Amino acid sequence: MIPMPEDGADPHAGPIGTSTVAPMTRVPPLVLATLGFLLLAGLGDALLHPPADLRAPWWAFVLASIPAGVLAFAGAALAINPRPLVLRRALAGAALAWLLLLAAMALLRLGAGWFDWSILLLTAAAVVDGAALLAMAATTPAVSEEPVPDPLSRMGAVVAFTVAIFVATLVVIVAVNVGLVAWRAIGDGAASGRLPWGAVILVLVLPAITFLVAAAGTRRASGGTFVAQAAANRRNSLLLLVTLVGVVAATAEIIAVSLTLSPVPALWAAGIAAAVGLAAALGANRFGAQLLLQTAGCHPADPVRDEILLNVVRELALAAGLPEPRVFVIEDGSQNAFATGRDPAHAAIAVTRGLLDHMDREELQGVVGHEMGHVRNLDTRYALYVAILVGLVALVTDGFLRLVLAAWREGAFFWSSDEDAKSAIASFVSGILVGLALLTVALLLRVVAPLFSLLVQAAVTREREFLADATSVELTRNPMGLERALASIGRDRDPLGAANRGTQHLWFRNPITPGSDRRPGILATHPSIGARIERLRRLRGLDAPDTSSSTGPLAEET
């Protein structure tokens, strides 16, 4: 399969990133690009002028066209500049997808008893596709001097892109199908009962799929280089944004289904909720940082009183090669800090007064370096999305529960009938059952939906905290400073007044009142103090501290 080096800077790039590479590295992408354009032309002709023996549905053309488009355009881009490794992975995935499609089409025609020139054409295309795929494997090392992963990892990278292309294609097909049916329903003046329930199920399943892919990507990148882990963070931020928007859409869809028992309003509700979720994410991207700073009670650092803090931030920004972030102080006695901002150019770092009072310069460098790591790795952008969308999920589920409880109080489910006694009893029982069903759904959503969103909030954040600790050591060259800072923070028992569950993942350590969620668990947003110190000590070649005791700062989940 194709060797897939780690993402990172191109070692072959010259002063302007366009140094000469071997001509053979351009040939396989050019061949695949040509094949992709030919396939697109053939698919277009077959769609407009279908042969007599071809009765394929429209979605089959979409299923084939998307990987063909990736072949054509990614191949053309790599023929010009063969270095981008992400594009090489995408091109390899599309080539593998088309290799499978070509083989399937040839076998189907053979199984139907059609042995004609089309079999030879499909076979020739499959041979060209497979040969170009193998040539990509041979030429990929020529565009990277970084270590080449083992064969299983290379195969996994290509298969992952192949699966991603097929999943994206299926999402497009479902979206187009839903749009077509909705358009016909509007044209007919009545809602269609033929809207597929499969689309409803897809909305429910999509968040789980994207979450599992992000979790697998994080696990695969953990322990790798800084560049690889930071690149995985950026990819996973998009997947987890889709997950959280999907949770919002699925929650609205379940509410609509429970009220109407119809897929049409459920999908409309999901679409509207997804639009609201995306709008909330865009709003968080633009205004979220300022909102979080105001919510936390931050004020700009004083140039005189906070001179050491400002100097530390300035020197670590220079070490990280980042613009100097805005610096804020929170007048609170607890020891904590957080970073926020949609990108390094709009970043801000806030620390509590308690942290400034209890830490020396080296310890402060460790904490600020950690927050600078979040800025450099773009964790702050994802944290903004999470803070807004987790709150939105809780707001929707809480609102639905309050609506159902209000309906019970107003007697909305005590139905009556003016007919005979038997009909009156049936109406009364039906109303009670409907009310109980809605109450059950509302209670389950109130628990499960926020629980899943908190799981998304927590699962990947823990690994990002380890990466930010390692980045701090990279910037300060002093693991001892951060280790001592962690020990000091672990001994701190002063609760942070500005803390809430929606923003708990932002902080250097979880600020929620001790005993609420600081114990080890699946929903813990941060690794324990003990686990973080253990990793820092291993960086210095020392034995890990004893964390077996159930008390003390090292055993506490923060």
PyMOL commands that set and color helices and strands:
alter all, ss='L'
color gray80, all
select helices_A, chain A and resi 23-25+27-48+58-80+85-111+117-143+151-188+197-221+226-260+263-295+307-320+344-346+353-358+361-376+379-409+421-459+461-476+479-491+504-506+529-539+553-555
alter helices_A, ss='H'
color red, helices_A
select strands_A, chain A and resi 298-300+326-330+337-340+348-352
alter strands_A, ss='S'
color yellow, strands_A
deselect
rebuild
show_as cartoon
